[in-house]
Amino acid sequence: MTVLKDFWGKLFHLRKPSFQKTSFNTSLVTGKRASKSVGQLPKNFPISPVSKRTSYLDQGELLLPQSSLYDNSFRIKLYRFLRDNIPVLNSAIWTWTRICASPSYFELKGSNDPKLLDNGSEVLKNLDRRIYQHSFQKFGGTDALLAQFFGSLFTDGAVCGEVVLTPSRDRLDKFYFIDPATVRFKLKNDSTWELYQEVDGIQVKLNPDSTFYLGLDQDPDDPRGKSILGSIPFVARVEQGLLEDMQKTMHNAGYYRLHVKIKPPERFSGESDETYVSRANKYFEDTVEMMKTLAPEDNPITWTDVQIEYIGPSGHISSSTYWYINHKALVEDICAGVHLDPFMLGYSYGPTTSWAQFKYELILRNVISIQRLAKRFMEWIRNIELALWGIPLECEHHFDNRKFFGMLEQRQAEKIHLENIIQKKEAGFITDDQAKREIESRE
């Protein structure tokens, strides 16, 4: 909790950056798509293994950000810390990553030659076996690559990496992820951003042909992207403070105490003050020792002048209810910030089945739009590999987002749609070609 408080203290003393230059026509370098002709491929691709690219070093001043008080790398590290230490945020990143990284497959276009298609498929399958940077994770392939892709995109707000060639320069070797916290930007000619990586205080220019950078929800004058946790730190701070207070108060109220009341003995006739006080203290101490030596299964046996009562809060149950309602409100605020409903993060607040399905449909719409970013990323890599092999085909990446609930309703809707098209065609309202286009647009 002390470490978390240090993060809070640093975070809320940051100010919004001021930029020296602004452009409304910025372009983000995500790597140039390779031509289908091997001879036209960029010749400055790096060769595996990756080494320090000191030859790309540029001593020019980085113009973004200008304010040292706004450290994007610190924010990224904060988001990672929150993801790893706050359960609801960990669940949010996990859920978004796994939903978006659904099973996927590729399709080759550009020819109907079975031999050429088989050759292209074999080339891309071999690429899939080696493309993931961690070779010890045997055949991690596209699944591991996309899981790390979406994990970085949602947590850091950006994905950065570089493809490298094999030493023979005849094929792609691996895609190496670059920590977005180390990426810096420089505005060139007031229109184009150049990417640099800061390593040990040295700014190394990244190769624009082999480097891929994607920022989530960039601003026109800031291409770095925004983390999905960007609006979370303040409410997460309040939520964690509430949990800390709840832990302290519930710990104090959760353990009931025994209150042992001992009635002082009656004073004997002619007994001196000193003797009476000594006898009363001895009686008190003997009773205390008896209570100390009681085992959990023992029961105290005393004269009627000893009373044993419980001490506990009178409003304990209602107080717990208030804590639950307050914490629930904060959890719902966090869920709103990460664009998920509580039931998708393991909180059961009693949503109906139809309502849960409706909300999942909305989530799936968002997933598809985000997957399009990864779709272009995978197509960029695979099309470069096809070009290196001289295969005149184009790869198209697809995600399988089929859902199993509501299948009956979906099939019934498709049946009604097809029947309407057939009826319009038979009535002469549309032609055969128009009917085919309506069916294809539905797919």
Secondary structure by P-SEA (a helix, b strand, c coil): caaaaaaaaaaaaccbbbbccccccccccccccccccccccccccccccccccccccccccccccccccccaaaaaaaaaaaaaccaaaaaaaaaaaaaaaccccccccccccaaaaaaaaaaaaaaaaccccccccccccaaaaaaaaaaaaaaccccccccccccccccccbbbbcccccbbbbbccccbbbbbbbcccbbbbcccccbbbbbcccccccccccccccccaaaaaaaaaaaaaaaaaaaaacbbbbbbbbccccccccccaaaaaaaaaaaaaaaaaaaaaccccbbbbbcccbbbbbbcccaaaaaaaaaaaaaaaaaaaaaaaaccccccccccccccaaaaaaaaaaaaaaaaaaaaaaaaaaaaaaaaaaaaacccbbbbbbbbcccccaaaaaaaaaaaaaaaaaaaaaaccccaaaaaaaaaaac
